[in-house]
Amino acid sequence: MAGSKRINIPGGSPGRLSCRRTLRLVPVLAVLFFCITGVAMSRAQSSAPVRAAVFNFSARNLEASAYGTTVTNALLNNLKNRPGFSVLDRKELESFLTLNDLQQNDHMDNVILVGSRLGLNIVVTGSVERKGTMLTLYCKVVHIEQRKPVLDVRLAAFGDAGLARELDVLADRIAGAVTSSKQTREETPTAKAPVNVQKKSGNMKIYLSWESPPGATGISGWEVFRGSSATGPFARIAQVNRPEYWDQTVERNRTYQYKIRSFSSSGGYSDFSAVVAAESAPTPNPPVILRTDSRVRGIQLTWLPSPTTGDDPLKFKGYKLYRAKGEDGPYREVKDVTGLGPGQGTDVSGSGKVIFVDSGIGDDERYFYRVTACNEKDLESDFSRALAGSSLPRVSDVRATGEQIREVPLSWKPIVSPFVRGYHIYRSESPSGNFARLQNVIPGPAGADGRVSCVDREGLGDRKTYYYRVTVFEEGGAETSPSDTASAITRDKPPVPQGLKAEGSRVKKILLTWQACTREDVQGYRLYRSQKKEGPFEPIGKLSGRSSFQFEDAGGVYGEVTALAERALGLGGLPGTLGDGSVYFYRMTSYNQRDVESEPSPTVLAQTKPRPKAPAGLRGEVANGKAILRWDANSEPDIVRYDLYERGLFGLEKIAAVSGTSHAAGEMAKGKSRVFSVRAVDRDALESESSPEITVNAP
């Protein structure tokens, strides 16, 4: 061919490249191809039409009601006929809005929502107002990706002819605003660069993964660029919709440079990520994950080295652990597992088995794991087979049983694991308060209902609400998050006994009666007595059985200790007896099977029967040589006799008992004197004090 030149290659035919050299040129050609493709795509994207929609212009007053449709249609036709615009048909727009229960209005959130759903670049909204022949147009152009208006104008026109001219002006201004915003967007990155770019060097392939920056939205995919130098040039080698990429077009023993950027559905691009280097070279064979076990806030993995020998000439260094939320990835490196020795996660039997706990994760979280082996240059093997594992869940279905007496039975579903050492019980008196740890429950056989149970009896009050949470822990103290809160209200104190009455006027006794309690938790009653209204009250009796309804107080107190206290306080007569004519105050409580007492009943009082008054008017005379004694009859109706006493050598001595009010007390020697007194005795044998003594003298 004229003008062509023959190329002479040593060792080959003129004008031909050897097969070997042709293969060596493939990567160079590939780089050139991707550079050209990237430029072409960039140009194609910059020339993409602007996707637009025009919402119905609303009428601001009644006079303008006929102009809303006119203005909308005119703008639609004008923009459709402009190059660089792709305008959504009005019927298609209305059909979409109807199906999705959306509306045409100029509220910014609504406009952005509709525009995003339809994949539009801009939405035109506005309204019309007419006053006489003057027409005023209000128009706003919202850029969907930028989430803000790029044009907000008001135009005035006189008559229909003026309106047509202003609509042409408005269409020009809309086009200009869109072009300006598009140029700004192309010149300035619209999002932050991808972060945490990780690479895994391998044998004839390189794995890349990355993350979106915090708060990033609207990402449609990523572009991967590769170069041979950190300073470039870079060529785009892939466009992906997942934050990971396997580059399998690499040569062995060569270092490549990579950078990533994201793009949106509207064509905007982020900044480029930092450049990372990765090498393609022989690597170890991948290990084999044997199993995963659930741990508290962790997942335990067990793996073995590859059973086959690879062609990697470098010294083995260790392993790297990767995990992902899904089996297909993307996988992130979570641990560089190197330098493990006996007692640090490896099997001392010589099998090379590695046991490692991925700790610090949440409760009941599920992950997929892969492991790689790496050599002294940190070049990694291919991924192992993926295996899923989960951390132990929180304790669930905690139940607290209320209406118990100063105790709360608790139960929950067991966490079955050989690593679990027990459960921690936490309690608070407020649902949002500080929960204090009460006790540890060591797991044992579950109950008949398949649940773990215990009873809280530590310092509980009556009719109080308590809140509980339960955690599970394993050896070393690792503990799950608390369970959901369960609450229970303890039972109130037993009811106060009603209708307490005290019946007095009995000899050294007082009869107490009341209405028996009907509540099933009442086990009996306690009765208390005092000689003062304000107390102190001492127990005098404990009655078992809630059907009891009376008690006769014959004196004494309940128990030796309180009896001694009563005597020390001088409350009453002889130990074990009530005083005559003494006033006593009583109250009582009920008690339950936990010996919890009710509040005391209202205080009642009663008086024992008093002794007769000492006889009055005792007088004596001597008649016919005898001492004749007379006295006044007592006013008490139940006096049955009078006892006469004469003072002798050893004090007063009883000399007679008579039913009347006089008595002849025997012979009186002349010149002698005798001293007498008298006492009254009632039918209950209560004896009065002695009357004043009198002396009878014989003449």
Secondary structure, DSSP 8 states (H G I E B T S, - for coil): -TT------TTS-TT---HHHHHHHHHHHHHHHHHHHHHHHHHHHHT--EEEEE---EESSGGGTTTHHHHHHHHHHHHHTSTTEEE--HHHHHHHHHHTT------HHHHHHHHHHHT-SEEEEEEEEEETTEEEEEEEEEETTTTEEEEEEEEEEEHHHHHHHHHHHHHHHHHHHHHHHHHHHHHS-SB---EEEEEEE-SS-EEEEEE--TT---EEEEEEEEESSTT--EEEEEEESSSEEEE----TTEEEEEEEEEEETTS-BB-----EEEEE-------EEEEEEEETTEEEEEEE--SS--S--S-EEEEEEEEESSTT---EEEEEEES--BTTTB-TTTT--EEEEEES--TT-EEEEEEEEEETT--B------EEEE--------EE--S-SS-EEEEE-----TTEEEEEEEEESSTTS--EEEEEE------TTS-EEEEE-SS--SS-EEEEEEEEEETTS-B------EEEE--------EEEEEEEEETTEEEEEEE----TT--EEEEEEESSTT---EEEEEEESTT--EEEE-S--SSHHHHHHHHHHT-SSSTT---TT-EEEEEEEEE-TT--B------EEEE-----------EEEEETTEEEEE----S-TTEEEEEEEEEETTEEEEEEEESSSEEEEEE--TT-EEEEEEEEEETT--B------EEEE--
